[in-house]
Amino acid sequence: MHPTVVERELELRLVLSPETSIPVPALLGYHSDDPYAVHITFHIDSGQPVHWTFARDLLVEGVFRPSGHGDVRVWPSKREGRSVVLMALSSPDGDALLEAPIPQVSAWLERTLRAVPPGSEGGRLGLDDGLAELLAR
């Protein structure tokens, strides 16, 4: 079984202050062979892209209500009448607040949920096969 990859290019906004944000091209990625995680790659001023990986459940929940704690927090909001999801990312290298349009993020998440329905992730990891093989010895 080949892994399914669900990707979407999207323009996020890097929020610098309540009044100021700048566009940031980003790539949302989901891989069925890593079924619990979503990946976001974005380009800021540095030459190197920045990669973040966190739980798909966190983003699914964060579209509807505040979710997460610590390094990744996600919550819905409104900006100029548009529905957006805000992602606060913290790392030793610094903090970022990113804003994404909910309609595009939701459409992409729906595609990931069709690829690997919630609750079926464990079967995608091949743990059952590996365990059965170990127990058969």
N, C-alpha and C positions, 0 to 999 in steps of 0.2 A: 504494500500500500504506500503510494507516494504521499509525502506530506502536502497538505494544502497551505498555501500562502495567501493571505488576504492583506493587500497593501492599499494605501490611499495617500496621495500627495495632498497637502493641505497647507494653507497659509495660517499660521498661528500668529498671535500678537504677543510680544514680550512687553509686559506692563512695567514701565519704569517708575511711574507715579500715577496717582488717580487721574491726572489729566493727559499723561503721555504714554503712548505705546508705539512700538515699532513692529513692522511685519517681519516674520521669521518663517522661511520655507521649512516645512517639516514633512516627514514620512511616517505614517502610522503603519506598523507592521504586526502581523499575527501569524504564527506558524503552528500548524496542528500538532507537530511533534514536540512543541513546548506549550501545551494547551492552556496552562493557567496564566500565562504571561502575555502582556502587550508590550510592544517596543515603540519608542518614539525617538526618531533621529532628527535633530535640527541643526541648522547652521547659524551660529552667531558670529560676531566679528572675527573670532579666531579662525585660522585656516582649517582647523580640525572640526569635523562634525561632533556634536554632543549626543551621546546615546543614553537613554533612560529605559529601564525595564521595570515594570511593576505589575501587580495582579490585575487581570482582566476584570475580576469582580469589583475591584475598587473603582475602576472607570465606569463600569455599568451602573453601579450604585451612585457614583458621583454626579451623573447626569441628572439624577432625581433629587438627591439630598446630600448634605455634607458627609464625606466619607474619608477614612484614612486618618493617620496621625503620624508624627515623626517626619521622616524624609519626604513622604508624598502625601499631600492632602488634595482632595478634589471636591468641588462644590458647584452647583448651578447658580447662575446669576443673570442679570439683564444688563445690557450695555446699549444705550441709545435705542431702546425698544427691541433689540435682538436678544434671543436666548443664547447664552454662552455658558461654557463650562470652564471654570478656572482650575488650574493645576499649580499648586505651590510645591516646588521641588527644592530640597535642601541637600547640599553635599559639602564636604570639606572644602571644595573649590569655590563655593558660593551658593547663593540662593537665586531662584528665578520664579517669577509668577507669569504663567502663560495662559492665554485666553484662546479658546477654540470655539467655533460655531457649533452649537448642539445639533442642528439638523445633519450636518456632514459627519460628525463624530458618531451620532446615533445610527446613521445609515451604515457606516463602516462596522460598528459594533454588531449590528444585526447580521451582517455578512459573516462575521466571526462566529456568531452564535448558531448560524445555520451550518457552518463548516464543522463546528464541534459544539453540540448542544450542552447547556449547563448540566452538570451532573455526570456527563459521559467522559470528562477529561481523563480520569484515571485509566480508562481502557486504552487511551491513546498513547500512554507512556510505555505500554508493553510490559507493565509490571506483572499482570496476571500471567502472561506467557512465561516470563522469566521465573516466576514463583512456581508455576506448574512444572516447569522443567527441573527446577531444584528439588521439588518434592518427589518427582518421579525417579530420582536417583537412588 
